[in-house]
Amino acid sequence: MTQVPVVAGWFTDDGGEEGFRLLGTRCAGCATVFFPREDDFCRVPGCGGGEPAEVPLSRRGRIWSYTDGRHRPPPPYPGDPDAEWEPYVLIAAELTDERMVVLGQAAPGVALADLAVGAEVEIVPGVLRGGGGSVWSTWHWRPVGTAS
């Protein structure tokens, strides 16, 4: 199967778990960090901007909120619309250094009962199974101290 990033440039796609990072951009003018990345201009009102620089984001954060997704997302969500739907867990985590909240699916095997607001999580490589022989690479949140 062909592996394709869900969104090119939003995360590293090599180096396994230890090298896996979300990628943001930092404004040269005001040092604000953006994710999703902002490659064209600074979104901060009144900032003169400057050339944004790519920066790796924190690998860890704390759960800000979480829920389960019991219904299939509408297109353009990848996957076979005729396949049986499997619910998944969504985690909103506040990144340790950047203090911004990033949403993502929980790693496979993580259940709602495994989570609590304020618990530490880490970002790990993940996949969304796509149709037509593709596997869409993405990120997942995993509670710190649990195996993949």
Backbone as CSV, one residue per row, in Angstrom:
resi,resn,N_x,N_y,N_z,CA_x,CA_y,CA_z,C_x,C_y,C_z
1,MET,0.828,-1.189,0.000,0.000,0.000,0.000,0.874,1.255,0.000
2,THR,0.388,2.280,-0.630,1.079,3.557,-0.678,0.736,4.365,0.562
3,GLN,1.753,4.936,1.240,1.513,5.769,2.419,1.616,7.232,2.005
4,VAL,0.566,8.001,2.328,0.475,9.398,1.939,0.124,10.223,3.173
5,PRO,0.846,11.345,3.448,0.463,12.190,4.588,-0.942,12.762,4.388
6,VAL,-1.733,12.806,5.453,-3.070,13.392,5.374,-2.955,14.837,4.900
7,VAL,-2.016,15.588,5.482,-1.725,16.952,5.030,-0.197,17.091,4.971
8,ALA,0.346,17.282,3.796,1.790,17.398,3.626,2.324,18.609,4.386
9,GLY,3.449,18.408,5.081,4.120,19.499,5.771,3.642,19.772,7.186
10,TRP,2.645,19.032,7.669,2.129,19.277,9.022,2.863,18.453,10.068
11,PHE,3.620,17.420,9.653,4.355,16.585,10.601,5.504,15.909,9.885
12,THR,6.495,15.484,10.691,7.603,14.725,10.123,7.067,13.365,9.731
13,ASP,7.677,12.755,8.787,7.169,11.470,8.314,8.275,10.429,8.286
14,ASP,9.272,10.612,9.161,10.370,9.657,9.223,10.937,9.664,10.640
15,GLY,11.796,8.724,10.923,12.446,8.695,12.232,11.686,7.937,13.299
16,GLY,10.589,7.272,12.953,9.838,6.509,13.944,9.242,7.401,15.018
17,GLU,8.872,6.793,16.139,8.210,7.544,17.214,9.071,8.657,17.790
18,GLU,10.348,8.390,18.010,11.215,9.390,18.651,11.408,10.628,17.777
19,GLY,11.429,10.443,16.472,11.633,11.571,15.572,10.358,12.216,15.083
20,PHE,9.220,11.636,15.423,7.933,12.132,14.921,7.535,13.408,15.653
21,ARG,7.247,14.466,14.918,6.835,15.742,15.504,5.822,16.421,14.604
22,LEU,4.901,17.153,15.205,4.082,18.082,14.443,4.983,19.247,14.065
23,LEU,4.704,19.863,12.912,5.497,20.995,12.445,4.622,22.239,12.361
24,GLY,5.057,23.285,13.021,4.372,24.560,12.947,5.286,25.580,12.313
25,THR,4.892,26.836,12.367,5.745,27.922,11.916,5.782,28.996,12.995
26,ARG,6.910,29.680,13.064,7.097,30.785,14.014,7.286,32.062,13.213
27,CYS,6.511,33.105,13.560,6.622,34.403,12.904,7.953,35.049,13.293
28,ALA,8.673,35.553,12.305,9.947,36.225,12.573,9.734,37.568,13.263
29,GLY,8.552,38.162,13.102,8.290,39.471,13.682,7.893,39.441,15.146
30,CYS,6.973,38.543,15.511,6.448,38.542,16.892,6.698,37.233,17.629
31,ALA,7.274,36.249,16.974,7.620,34.938,17.544,6.411,34.075,17.877
32,THR,5.226,34.428,17.384,4.040,33.599,17.588,4.184,32.306,16.794
33,VAL,3.826,31.191,17.425,3.887,29.890,16.768,2.485,29.516,16.298
34,PHE,2.400,28.988,15.069,1.123,28.610,14.478,1.087,27.126,14.152
35,PHE,-0.041,26.507,14.454,-0.385,25.176,13.960,-1.894,25.145,13.831
36,PRO,-2.427,24.831,12.660,-1.675,24.484,11.474,-0.726,25.617,11.081
37,ARG,0.304,25.217,10.405,1.355,26.144,10.002,0.799,27.289,9.159
38,GLU,1.459,28.412,9.223,1.113,29.592,8.422,2.365,29.992,7.661
39,ASP,2.395,29.726,6.361,3.592,29.963,5.558,3.576,31.288,4.801
40,ASP,2.455,32.016,4.843,2.350,33.214,4.021,2.431,34.529,4.797
41,PHE,1.781,34.612,5.958,1.752,35.869,6.695,1.433,35.590,8.160
42,CYS,1.707,36.563,9.012,1.389,36.431,10.435,-0.077,36.791,10.651
43,ARG,-0.799,35.946,11.386,-2.215,36.185,11.655,-2.439,37.096,12.860
44,VAL,-1.366,37.560,13.500,-1.504,38.441,14.652,-1.762,39.864,14.167
45,PRO,-2.902,40.467,14.556,-3.191,41.833,14.111,-2.076,42.799,14.517
46,GLY,-1.662,43.634,13.588,-0.651,44.639,13.863,0.783,44.163,13.732
47,CYS,1.006,42.879,13.535,2.376,42.381,13.389,2.824,42.600,11.949
48,GLY,4.021,43.127,11.804,4.582,43.346,10.470,5.051,42.066,9.818
49,GLY,5.105,40.999,10.604,5.475,39.696,10.073,6.952,39.562,9.779
50,GLY,7.223,38.887,8.732,8.574,38.509,8.359,8.503,37.085,7.853
51,GLU,9.609,36.557,7.446,9.660,35.203,6.903,9.362,34.181,8.002
52,PRO,8.261,33.423,7.892,7.983,32.411,8.916,8.987,31.264,8.829
53,ALA,9.365,30.740,9.976,10.319,29.629,10.037,9.606,28.375,10.542
54,GLU,9.900,27.250,9.922,9.333,25.982,10.375,9.931,25.615,11.730
55,VAL,9.075,25.158,12.660,9.544,24.740,13.980,8.849,23.446,14.377
56,PRO,9.604,22.489,14.948,8.964,21.297,15.499,8.258,21.674,16.790
57,LEU,7.092,21.101,17.008,6.297,21.395,18.195,6.558,20.369,19.294
58,SER,6.108,20.671,20.494,6.270,19.766,21.633,5.706,18.388,21.305
59,ARG,6.359,17.354,21.781,5.860,15.986,21.594,4.836,15.618,22.653
60,ARG,4.810,16.383,23.753,3.909,16.052,24.857,2.990,17.209,25.189
61,GLY,1.898,16.844,25.827,0.936,17.840,26.279,0.041,17.230,27.339
62,ARG,-0.955,17.988,27.747,-1.930,17.527,28.741,-3.312,17.565,28.122
63,ILE,-4.114,16.564,28.453,-5.467,16.480,27.899,-6.280,17.679,28.370
64,TRP,-6.810,18.388,27.424,-7.668,19.540,27.664,-9.132,19.096,27.616
65,SER,-9.425,18.169,26.702,-10.765,17.598,26.563,-10.654,16.321,25.732
66,TYR,-11.691,15.498,25.774,-11.719,14.287,24.954,-13.161,13.835,24.769
67,THR,-13.393,13.041,23.730,-14.724,12.520,23.438,-14.577,11.330,22.490
68,ASP,-15.688,10.714,22.169,-15.645,9.635,21.177,-16.425,10.050,19.939
69,GLY,-15.982,9.536,18.802,-16.638,9.782,17.522,-17.408,8.542,17.128
70,ARG,-18.707,8.591,17.297,-19.529,7.408,17.021,-20.113,7.384,15.614
71,HIS,-19.977,8.509,14.893,-20.549,8.584,13.546,-19.453,8.854,12.528
72,ARG,-19.606,8.268,11.374,-18.622,8.435,10.300,-18.584,9.911,9.882
73,PRO,-17.374,10.512,9.830,-17.276,11.888,9.342,-17.667,11.947,7.864
74,PRO,-18.175,13.083,7.426,-18.556,13.213,6.015,-17.327,13.386,5.134
75,PRO,-17.485,13.230,3.808,-16.376,13.502,2.903,-15.868,14.922,3.143
76,PRO,-14.583,15.140,3.051,-13.572,14.337,2.375,-12.842,13.354,3.289
77,TYR,-13.413,12.940,4.438,-12.769,11.974,5.318,-12.413,10.738,4.506
78,PRO,-11.145,10.281,4.570,-10.736,9.136,3.758,-11.322,7.834,4.295
79,GLY,-11.450,6.887,3.432,-11.919,5.569,3.835,-13.006,5.073,2.921
80,ASP,-13.315,3.833,3.081,-14.338,3.178,2.276,-15.705,3.452,2.895
81,PRO,-16.574,4.206,2.223,-17.885,4.529,2.798,-18.788,3.311,2.989
82,ASP,-18.451,2.194,2.345,-19.253,0.980,2.485,-18.750,0.062,3.593
83,ALA,-17.571,0.356,4.138,-17.007,-0.473,5.211,-17.748,-0.201,6.519
84,GLU,-17.760,-1.211,7.388,-18.398,-1.042,8.695,-17.659,0.035,9.482
85,TRP,-18.404,0.932,10.120,-17.803,2.047,10.855,-17.368,1.602,12.242
86,GLU,-16.146,2.005,12.627,-15.648,1.731,13.971,-15.460,3.055,14.700
87,PRO,-16.113,3.260,15.849,-15.932,4.506,16.602,-14.475,4.701,17.004
88,TYR,-14.102,5.940,17.257,-12.745,6.283,17.638,-12.791,7.331,18.745
89,VAL,-11.663,7.547,19.396,-11.564,8.520,20.480,-10.799,9.733,19.973
90,LEU,-11.314,10.927,20.265,-10.656,12.185,19.921,-10.111,12.835,21.184
91,ILE,-8.900,13.380,21.084,-8.265,14.050,22.216,-7.849,15.452,21.784
92,ALA,-8.182,16.437,22.601,-7.673,17.799,22.445,-6.630,17.967,23.538
93,ALA,-5.370,18.178,23.142,-4.282,18.270,24.108,-3.592,19.629,23.993
94,GLU,-3.283,20.222,25.141,-2.542,21.475,25.169,-1.051,21.146,25.154
95,LEU,-0.347,21.601,24.111,1.080,21.328,23.980,1.858,21.969,25.125
96,THR,2.851,21.257,25.630,3.615,21.672,26.804,4.253,23.043,26.639
97,ASP,5.038,23.257,25.602,5.770,24.515,25.446,4.947,25.613,24.781
98,GLU,4.193,25.257,23.765,3.475,26.259,22.971,2.168,26.719,23.620
99,ARG,1.626,25.919,24.519,0.368,26.227,25.219,-0.786,26.449,24.242
100,MET,-0.760,25.695,23.139,-1.867,25.709,22.189,-2.507,24.334,22.194
101,VAL,-3.795,24.274,21.891,-4.538,23.016,21.899,-4.571,22.438,20.491
102,VAL,-4.197,21.148,20.388,-4.175,20.434,19.108,-5.066,19.207,19.228
103,LEU,-5.969,19.054,18.279,-6.903,17.940,18.242,-6.321,16.791,17.441
104,GLY,-6.584,15.567,17.865,-6.169,14.396,17.107,-6.840,13.155,17.652
105,GLN,-6.806,12.093,16.879,-7.350,10.823,17.338,-6.426,10.203,18.372
106,ALA,-7.010,9.409,19.255,-6.214,8.627,20.196,-5.582,7.463,19.451
107,ALA,-4.464,6.993,19.953,-3.801,5.834,19.364,-4.728,4.621,19.459
108,PRO,-4.594,3.673,18.543,-5.422,2.461,18.603,-5.315,1.801,19.976
109,GLY,-6.443,1.338,20.482,-6.479,0.657,21.770,-6.726,1.573,22.950
110,VAL,-6.671,2.898,22.751,-6.944,3.842,23.840,-8.451,4.066,23.902
111,ALA,-9.022,3.821,25.083,-10.460,3.972,25.288,-10.746,5.200,26.139
112,LEU,-11.992,5.651,26.127,-12.389,6.785,26.959,-12.021,6.556,28.418
113,ALA,-12.159,5.341,28.887,-11.874,5.018,30.288,-10.391,5.176,30.636
114,ASP,-9.523,5.225,29.630,-8.080,5.380,29.857,-7.665,6.839,30.031
115,LEU,-8.606,7.773,29.832,-8.271,9.185,29.757,-8.855,9.986,30.915
116,ALA,-8.210,11.120,31.204,-8.703,12.065,32.199,-8.170,13.450,31.827
117,VAL,-8.981,14.473,32.020,-8.521,15.829,31.777,-7.293,16.085,32.649
118,GLY,-6.245,16.658,32.057,-5.000,16.935,32.755,-3.957,15.844,32.651
119,ALA,-4.340,14.651,32.176,-3.373,13.554,32.038,-2.396,13.877,30.909
120,GLU,-1.159,13.404,31.056,-0.127,13.666,30.056,-0.258,12.692,28.884
121,VAL,-0.131,13.244,27.670,-0.168,12.450,26.440,1.023,12.835,25.570
122,GLU,1.349,11.937,24.641,2.430,12.209,23.695,1.936,11.950,22.288
123,ILE,2.571,12.638,21.340,2.201,12.500,19.939,2.989,11.334,19.338
124,VAL,2.300,10.489,18.565,2.941,9.343,17.917,2.418,9.248,16.485
125,PRO,3.185,8.599,15.603,2.700,8.415,14.230,1.441,7.561,14.226
126,GLY,0.555,7.856,13.292,-0.683,7.093,13.169,-1.089,6.974,11.718
127,VAL,-2.143,6.224,11.476,-2.650,6.054,10.110,-4.168,6.141,10.100
128,LEU,-4.675,6.611,8.974,-6.091,6.523,8.627,-6.131,5.621,7.406
129,ARG,-6.857,4.569,7.468,-6.914,3.659,6.320,-7.750,4.303,5.219
130,GLY,-7.188,4.349,4.032,-7.881,4.949,2.909,-8.303,3.906,1.907
131,GLY,-9.106,4.318,0.981,-9.520,3.427,-0.084,-8.507,3.429,-1.215
132,GLY,-8.652,2.542,-2.141,-7.815,2.513,-3.329,-6.364,2.159,-3.080
133,GLY,-6.081,1.395,-2.025,-4.719,0.959,-1.778,-3.835,1.981,-1.088
134,SER,-4.413,3.051,-0.539,-3.622,4.067,0.151,-3.787,3.956,1.656
135,VAL,-2.730,4.322,2.367,-2.767,4.464,3.817,-2.386,5.917,4.086
136,TRP,-3.246,6.634,4.771,-3.018,8.045,5.051,-2.318,8.176,6.393
137,SER,-1.088,8.711,6.398,-0.359,8.887,7.647,-0.821,10.175,8.337
138,THR,-0.856,10.133,9.661,-1.319,11.250,10.471,-0.656,11.161,11.837
139,TRP,-1.205,11.820,12.828,-0.698,11.727,14.198,-1.800,11.206,15.105
140,HIS,-1.371,10.603,16.200,-2.283,10.141,17.248,-1.757,10.630,18.590
141,TRP,-2.664,10.759,19.552,-2.284,11.036,20.937,-2.320,9.726,21.708
142,ARG,-1.312,9.523,22.571,-1.237,8.319,23.392,-0.890,8.723,24.817
143,PRO,-1.608,8.172,25.818,-1.237,8.455,27.207,0.219,8.090,27.457
144,VAL,0.947,8.952,28.165,2.356,8.690,28.469,2.453,7.463,29.358
145,GLY,3.404,6.599,29.030,3.623,5.391,29.812,2.917,4.165,29.286
146,THR,2.173,4.302,28.161,1.528,3.134,27.558,2.284,2.755,26.300
147,ALA,2.290,1.501,25.984,2.995,1.005,24.788,2.120,1.203,23.564
148,SER,2.760,1.238,22.405,2.018,1.396,21.153,1.366,0.121,20.718
